[in-house]
Amino acid sequence: MLFAAGEFARWSLLANILTPVLTAGFFVGEYLVRYWLHPDFERVSLQQALQAYRSHGVPAGRTPQDASRT
């Protein structure tokens, strides 16, 4: 609606500045809420999460689309 009816400068501010800042804020807020609501959960790094994903992922040589067909 802002793009269609508003000023270009306001739309540009929203699209180029506010959207990335708000997105980062949501990720930080979500992390803090999880930490506050579930302090007993084990914490893992991004690298550990990626390794766990890869270890339970699709076998080598196959694509995710191949795995969904079986």
QUIHUSUL-V530270 format. One record per backbone hydrogen bond with DSSP energy under -1.0 kcal/mol. NH is the residue of the N-H (numbers start at 0). CO is the residue of the C=O. E is the energy in kcal/mol with one decimal. If there is no record, write none. Layout:
nh: [NH NH]
co: [CO CO]
e: [E E]
This chain:
nh: [4 5 10 11 12 13 14 15 16 17 18 20 21 22 23 24 25 26 27 28 29 30 31 32 33 34 35 36 37 40 48 49 50 51 52 53 54 55 56 61 66 67]
co: [0 1 6 7 8 9 10 11 12 12 13 16 17 18 19 20 21 22 23 24 25 26 27 28 29 30 31 32 33 37 44 45 46 47 48 49 50 51 53 58 62 63]
e: [-2.9 -1.7 -2.1 -2.9 -2.1 -2.3 -3.1 -2.7 -2.0 -2.2 -2.2 -1.5 -3.1 -2.4 -2.3 -2.3 -2.3 -1.9 -2.4 -2.8 -2.7 -2.2 -2.5 -2.5 -2.3 -2.5 -2.3 -3.0 -2.4 -1.2 -2.1 -2.3 -2.2 -2.2 -2.1 -2.5 -2.3 -1.1 -1.1 -1.6 -1.7 -1.6]
